[in-house]
Amino acid sequence: MSLIQGIKITRRTFWTSSCRLAKTGNPYTNTLLLPKTEFPLRADAARREHLFRDRCTKELYEWQLKHNPKETFILHDGPPYANGNVHTGHAMNKILKDIVNRYRILRGNKVYYRPGWDCHGLPIELKALEQIRKKDKEALLSPTDIRKIARDKALSEVNKQMAAFKSWGIMGDWDNPYLTLSSDYEIRQLRVLIDMIKNGHIYRQLKPVYWSPSSRSALAESELEYNEKHVSRSIHVRFPIVELSPKLKDKWNTQESMYALIWTTTPWTIPSNKAVSVHPDLKYSLVRVKAGDKKGLYIIGSERVDALKEQMALDDMEVVDQVMGSDLVQSRYQHPLNDEKMPIIGGDHVTADSGTGLVHTAPGHGMEDYEVCLREGIAPFSPVDDRGKMTKEAGIHLEGKDAFTEGTSTVIELLKNSANLVMEREYIHKYPYDWRTKKPVMLRATAQWFANVEHLQKKAVEKLKQVKMVPEVSIKRLEQFTLSRKEWCISRQRSWGVPIPALYDEHGEALLTETSVEYIIKILEERGTDVWWEEKDDSVFVAPEYRNTGKTYKRGYDTMDVWFDSGTSWTMLKDMPGRNPNEAFADVYLEGSDQHRGWFQSSLLTSIAVTGKAPYKTLITHGFALDEKGEKMSKSIGNIVEPILITDGGKDKKKNPAYGSDVLRFWVAHCEYTRDVSIGPSIISQVSDNLRKIRTTARFLLGNLHDFNPHDYINYDKLQEIDRYMLHELSQYNHRVTNAFEDYAYNRVVQNIQNFTNTTLSSFYFDIIKDRLYNEPASSESRRMAQTVLYEILRSYTRSIAPFLCHTSEEVYDHLKQIEPKQETSIFKTGWLIENDEWNQPLLEQKWSSLLEVKNEVNQVLETARQKKLIRSSQEADITVILDPNSSLTRSLESVKESELAALFMVSQVKVNPSSDLKGETERDSTVKDQNMKIVFNRSKLNKCPRCWNYHSVEEDSLCGRCTNVLSSSS
């Protein structure tokens, strides 16, 4: 950071001088060269931004693809769901992408940005059916009807969201967005499926999957959210032992009743019980309960005895014996509801951390249960239908009852009646919910299609190491999600989606081969995917080689997981011209942190499966938008901030002003977006104030260049030293801003712009050069020097704000281009910040860092003089700096003209005096760069010039020599 940013001086408004002169009717006002510009201080953005929008969106997108000289840069759009109104999360996502793209355009790249929408899936289907359901017509609809309604709904939502995105100034190929419902997209997706079939990644199996009764469909893990306060009815149940294992038959020979004690939080799964699992290497105790309705012998994990004794409030529980879990294996028990004989089996998943150390095992309702039973040859059993209702296989008392509610209550009642319920209590724990319906899900065994990703994991994680991550820590999260997933359930039981083109014979055996799918794809390509539901004849889809095999095939109607839909979107980038085929398809993927287990991962896995490489070079993750208190936004709380309320305002414009889209864009840029960020009325108001400061700065720059032309430009070597130092500061600013943009650190960009605006420009350079700008002759060399620097500042300043303040920068450029040697129709056609090595002067910076430290010390003296009421304005002061004549600081001060030092310190005059005898009205001993000095203040003996207000006049109410000469030459 430059030392300029540490200067402590009194701020002065850019337009103060002209305002005061106008109010006092100063006779010399018309002789001053005050700022002149039609650029307004207030943007009136809601009414005026549209004037600049087309040139920096639609027109610019087409132009840059044809004219920008560098290679194509691809930011691949993660498709938002085509459902519901846009929110601040949409705004953050789309604006961040737009900032990335606009910066690359300014750097000369061709930018390919094709907005996309995820159009299939359950939420759209349900939303589309809402109106139909109100009319009780849903049951009458065929899948073809549902698909048509859902398609129309999705397209309507796309148009609505697109209008909002465009209103924020988002640039892209809006005339050609990609939609996952389009025929060409669906065919590409099916070809990815063929490649995965060919590579052995796709299979079908009856096994437990996450099932949402509220959605009536299987769900992937990425479609779950977890309720930390879910309440279950937990129960302890005793299963009567009817046969002991060979190892225990003689040892535990007794006439007493013996039970295996289990604990579960899902009582509705008891009818599905097929085994009890014990860990072979854990110790188990046989304990005796001597009296009461719980009398008998119980098998319990030894580490759980004390906890269970306390939970069950049993003082008379005694340990009879202890054995290993492996000794219990091959024992058998009687099912508490149906009297079937079931085995005790060994399982490494069993722990003694909770429960009883014995696990109720229902392979139709748990993955670990399924895996341990698979080894034992025990098939999954799931007497629950797709609505979450118990089927007749569950028993006559349970048929038709909702598993989570009535089913659970009935199971508990049946266990009480059979005297097998030992204990019941409420249990609060974390439980998976359907992220769309916000209702609990279950694990339920159904025949589903899976992608086996276990053998892709290693390569996927390996390729992730070659991807640039922003922020860097996000790689751990993505790796964790990728490694935790062994398989991916890709089938869904809904009508609205891309069909899985599987055929089934009369025995239910599936046909999903490369040959069969390729044949079906040709039909779908010709007639559209709707034909899968519209065609009456199944044989149409049977490839010739499967027609005379003695089998009759029928279509299946599962559709693909929407994450498979969006996860194959990289296919449209596969053969982009001008791209290195060995590199990733896209330069950047940018989405919210929830996509680590969603689109980022599905894109990675499908790309690795088919091409062996990651689809992205850089992966950028942003957080979520929260309210001003840092709380999640919710309709029920009433803390939602909609983007349109910021851009267009509310009914009460005093309460909710119309800020325009640049304020919304500025909010996104100023956020530390890699974390969750806050938004609300006070934050947006502050952002608006900061934008007004930027407009004020631009207005000052433009106002003081009103009479400047390229032929007035002063060469670098002829500039005053302070002007050259300012160009050094500008080069450092350009460098810092460029680095921040390259790092995708837009809050750093904003911090640099605000520091440059408030400290380097407003509090330093602008104040110092006002005298030259306003009071020197129009064509004087010193004035043109200052204007030359202002011109370069304005060119850099306008470009540096352009990626996020696109409308504001276009408005500034409308005025700036009048003095540019080459005029373009948009700021985005003018290139990036100038990198001029001549401006970068480290030695000059060292010198001026010392001078600015001296200025800080002078400011302290001036402030003391003000407090003593010796002066009101710093211009009334004469300053003498006394220090060692041989010091480097003396040489630095003496190398600058005293008039320039006076301008720097903003005083009447400055003397550098090696004498130490001089006395003043106020003095200060200081140390700068380890060199001692004294600063002496005296009130100036000269008078205030009524024109320039400097204390340079010999007589009161008379012009100073400089102003006399200016007016003489002008007359």
Rosetta blueprint (number, residue, H / E / L):
1 M L
2 S L
3 L H
4 I H
5 Q H
6 G H
7 I L
8 K L
9 I L
10 T L
11 R L
12 R L
13 T L
14 F L
15 W L
16 T H
17 S H
18 S H
19 C H
20 R H
21 L H
22 A H
23 K H
24 T H
25 G L
26 N L
27 P L
28 Y L
29 T H
30 N H
31 T H
32 L L
33 L L
34 L L
35 P L
36 K L
37 T L
38 E L
39 F L
40 P L
41 L L
42 R L
43 A L
44 D L
45 A H
46 A H
47 R H
48 R H
49 E L
50 H H
51 L H
52 F H
53 R H
54 D H
55 R H
56 C H
57 T L
58 K H
59 E H
60 L H
61 Y H
62 E H
63 W H
64 Q H
65 L H
66 K H
67 H H
68 N L
69 P L
70 K E
71 E E
72 T E
73 F E
74 I E
75 L E
76 H E
77 D L
78 G L
79 P L
80 P L
81 Y E
82 A L
83 N L
84 G L
85 N L
86 V L
87 H L
88 T H
89 G H
90 H H
91 A H
92 M H
93 N H
94 K H
95 I H
96 L H
97 K H
98 D H
99 I H
100 V H
101 N H
102 R H
103 Y H
104 R H
105 I H
106 L H
107 R L
108 G L
109 N E
110 K E
111 V E
112 Y E
113 Y L
114 R L
115 P L
116 G E
117 W E
118 D E
119 C L
120 H L
121 G L
122 L H
123 P H
124 I H
125 E H
126 L H
127 K H
128 A H
129 L H
130 E H
131 Q H
132 I H
133 R H
134 K H
135 K L
136 D L
137 K L
138 E H
139 A H
140 L H
141 L L
142 S L
143 P H
144 T H
145 D H
146 I H
147 R H
148 K H
149 I H
150 A H
151 R H
152 D H
153 K H
154 A H
155 L H
156 S H
157 E H
158 V H
159 N H
160 K H
161 Q H
162 M H
163 A H
164 A H
165 F H
166 K H
167 S H
168 W L
169 G L
170 I L
171 M L
172 G L
173 D L
174 W L
175 D L
176 N L
177 P L
178 Y E
179 L E
180 T L
181 L L
182 S L
183 S H
184 D H
185 Y H
186 E H
187 I H
188 R H
189 Q H
190 L H
191 R H
192 V H
193 L H
194 I H
195 D H
196 M H
197 I H
198 K H
199 N L
200 G L
201 H L
202 I E
203 Y E
204 R E
205 Q E
206 L E
207 K E
208 P E
209 V E
210 Y E
211 W E
212 S E
213 P L
214 S L
215 S L
216 R L
217 S E
218 A E
219 L E
220 A L
221 E H
222 S H
223 E H
224 L E
225 E E
226 Y E
227 N E
228 E E
229 K E
230 H E
231 V E
232 S E
233 R E
234 S E
235 I E
236 H E
237 V E
238 R E
239 F E
240 P E
241 I E
242 V E
243 E E
244 L L
245 S L
246 P L
247 K L
248 L L
249 K L
250 D L
251 K L
252 W L
253 N L
254 T L
255 Q L
256 E L
257 S L
258 M E
259 Y E
260 A E
261 L E
262 I E
263 W E
264 T E
265 T L
266 T L
267 P H
268 W H
269 T H
270 I H
271 P H
272 S H
273 N L
274 K L
275 A E
276 V E
277 S E
278 V E
279 H L
280 P L
281 D L
282 L L
283 K E
284 Y E
285 S E
286 L E
287 V E
288 R E
289 V E
290 K L
291 A L
292 G L
293 D L
294 K L
295 K L
296 G E
297 L E
298 Y E
299 I E
300 I E
301 G E
302 S H
303 E H
304 R H
305 V H
306 D H
307 A H
308 L H
309 K H
310 E H
311 Q H
312 M L
313 A L
314 L L
315 D L
316 D L
317 M E
318 E E
319 V E
320 V E
321 D E
322 Q E
323 V E
324 M E
325 G H
326 S H
327 D H
328 L H
329 V L
330 Q L
331 S L
332 R E
333 Y E
334 Q E
335 H L
336 P L
337 L L
338 N L
339 D L
340 E L
341 K E
342 M E
343 P E
344 I E
345 I E
346 G E
347 G L
348 D L
349 H L
350 V L
351 T L
352 A L
353 D L
354 S L
355 G L
356 T L
357 G L
358 L L
359 V E
360 H E
361 T E
362 A L
363 P L
364 G L
365 H L
366 G L
367 M H
368 E H
369 D H
370 Y H
371 E H
372 V H
373 C H
374 L H
375 R H
376 E H
377 G L
378 I L
379 A L
380 P L
381 F L
382 S L
383 P L
384 V E
385 D L
386 D L
387 R L
388 G L
389 K E
390 M E
391 T L
392 K H
393 E H
394 A H
395 G L
396 I L
397 H L
398 L L
399 E L
400 G L
401 K L
402 D E
403 A H
404 F H
405 T H
406 E H
407 G H
408 T H
409 S H
410 T H
411 V H
412 I H
413 E H
414 L H
415 L H
416 K H
417 N H
418 S L
419 A L
420 N L
421 L E
422 V E
423 M E
424 E E
425 R E
426 E E
427 Y E
428 I E
429 H E
430 K E
431 Y E
432 P E
433 Y E
434 D E
435 W L
436 R L
437 T L
438 K L
439 K L
440 P E
441 V L
442 M E
443 L E
444 R E
445 A E
446 T E
447 A E
448 Q E
449 W E
450 F E
451 A E
452 N E
453 V L
454 E H
455 H H
456 L H
457 Q H
458 K H
459 K H
460 A H
461 V H
462 E H
463 K H
464 L H
465 K L
466 Q L
467 V L
468 K E
469 M E
470 V E
471 P L
472 E L
473 V L
474 S H
475 I H
476 K H
477 R H
478 L H
479 E H
480 Q H
481 F H
482 T H
483 L H
484 S L
485 R L
486 K L
487 E E
488 W E
489 C E
490 I L
491 S E
492 R E
493 Q L
494 R L
495 S L
496 W L
497 G L
498 V L
499 P E
500 I L
501 P L
502 A L
503 L E
504 Y E
505 D L
506 E L
507 H L
508 G L
509 E L
510 A E
511 L E
512 L L
513 T L
514 E H
515 T H
516 S H
517 V H
518 E H
519 Y H
520 I H
521 I H
522 K H
523 I H
524 L H
525 E H
526 E H
527 R H
528 G L
529 T L
530 D L
531 V H
532 W H
533 W H
534 E H
535 E L
536 K L
537 D L
538 D H
539 S H
540 V H
541 F H
542 V L
543 A L
544 P H
545 E H
546 Y H
547 R L
548 N L
549 T L
550 G L
551 K L
552 T L
553 Y L
554 K E
555 R E
556 G L
557 Y L
558 D L
559 T E
560 M E
561 D L
562 V H
563 W H
564 F H
565 D H
566 S H
567 G H
568 T L
569 S H
570 W H
571 T H
572 M H
573 L H
574 K L
575 D L
576 M L
577 P L
578 G L
579 R L
580 N L
581 P L
582 N L
583 E L
584 A L
585 F L
586 A E
587 D E
588 V E
589 Y E
590 L E
591 E E
592 G E
593 S H
594 D H
595 Q H
596 H H
597 R L
598 G L
599 W H
600 F H
601 Q H
602 S H
603 S H
604 L H
605 L H
606 T H
607 S H
608 I H
609 A H
610 V H
611 T H
612 G L
613 K L
614 A L
615 P L
616 Y E
617 K E
618 T E
619 L E
620 I E
621 T E
622 H E
623 G L
624 F L
625 A E
626 L E
627 D L
628 E L
629 K L
630 G L
631 E L
632 K E
633 M L
634 S L
635 K L
636 S L
637 I L
638 G L
639 N L
640 I L
641 V L
642 E L
643 P H
644 I H
645 L H
646 I H
647 T H
648 D L
649 G L
650 G L
651 K L
652 D L
653 K L
654 K L
655 K L
656 N L
657 P L
658 A L
659 Y L
660 G L
661 S H
662 D H
663 V H
664 L H
665 R H
666 F H
667 W H
668 V H
669 A H
670 H H
671 C L
672 E L
673 Y L
674 T L
675 R L
676 D L
677 V E
678 S E
679 I L
680 G L
681 P H
682 S H
683 I H
684 I H
685 S H
686 Q H
687 V H
688 S H
689 D H
690 N H
691 L H
692 R H
693 K H
694 I H
695 R H
696 T H
697 T H
698 A H
699 R H
700 F H
701 L H
702 L H
703 G H
704 N L
705 L L
706 H L
707 D L
708 F L
709 N L
710 P H
711 H H
712 D H
713 Y L
714 I L
715 N L
716 Y H
717 D H
718 K H
719 L L
720 Q L
721 E H
722 I H
723 D H
724 R H
725 Y H
726 M H
727 L H
728 H H
729 E H
730 L H
731 S H
732 Q H
733 Y H
734 N H
735 H H
736 R H
737 V H
738 T H
739 N H
740 A H
741 F H
742 E H
743 D L
744 Y L
745 A L
746 Y H
747 N H
748 R H
749 V H
750 V H
751 Q H
752 N H
753 I H
754 Q H
755 N H
756 F H
757 T H
758 N H
759 T H
760 T H
761 L H
762 S H
763 S H
764 F H
765 Y H
766 F H
767 D H
768 I H
769 I H
770 K H
771 D H
772 R H
773 L H
774 Y H
775 N H
776 E L
777 P L
778 A L
779 S L
780 S L
781 E H
782 S H
783 R H
784 R H
785 M H
786 A H
787 Q H
788 T H
789 V H
790 L H
791 Y H
792 E H
793 I H
794 L H
795 R H
796 S H
797 Y H
798 T H
799 R H
800 S H
801 I H
802 A L
803 P L
804 F L
805 L L
806 C H
807 H H
808 T H
809 S H
810 E H
811 E H
812 V H
813 Y H
814 D H
815 H H
816 L H
817 K H
818 Q H
819 I H
820 E L
821 P L
822 K L
823 Q L
824 E L
825 T L
826 S L
827 I H
828 F H
829 K H
830 T L
831 G L
832 W L
833 L L
834 I L
835 E L
836 N L
837 D H
838 E H
839 W H
840 N L
841 Q L
842 P H
843 L H
844 L H
845 E H
846 Q H
847 K H
848 W H
849 S H
850 S H
851 L H
852 L H
853 E H
854 V H
855 K H
856 N H
857 E H
858 V H
859 N H
860 Q H
861 V H
862 L H
863 E H
864 T H
865 A H
866 R H
867 Q H
868 K L
869 K L
870 L L
871 I L
872 R L
873 S L
874 S H
875 Q H
876 E H
877 A E
878 D E
879 I E
880 T E
881 V E
882 I E
883 L E
884 D L
885 P L
886 N L
887 S L
888 S H
889 L H
890 T H
891 R H
892 S H
893 L H
894 E H
895 S L
896 V L
897 K L
898 E H
899 S H
900 E H
901 L H
902 A H
903 A H
904 L H
905 F H
906 M L
907 V L
908 S L
909 Q E
910 V E
911 K E
912 V E
913 N E
914 P L
915 S L
916 S L
917 D L
918 L L
919 K L
920 G L
921 E L
922 T E
923 E E
924 R E
925 D E
926 S E
927 T E
928 V E
929 K L
930 D L
931 Q E
932 N E
933 M E
934 K E
935 I E
936 V E
937 F E
938 N E
939 R E
940 S L
941 K L
942 L L
943 N E
944 K E
945 C L
946 P L
947 R L
948 C L
949 W L
950 N L
951 Y E
952 H E
953 S E
954 V L
955 E L
956 E L
957 D L
958 S L
959 L L
960 C L
961 G H
962 R H
963 C H
964 T H
965 N H
966 V H
967 L H
968 S H
969 S H
970 S H
971 S L
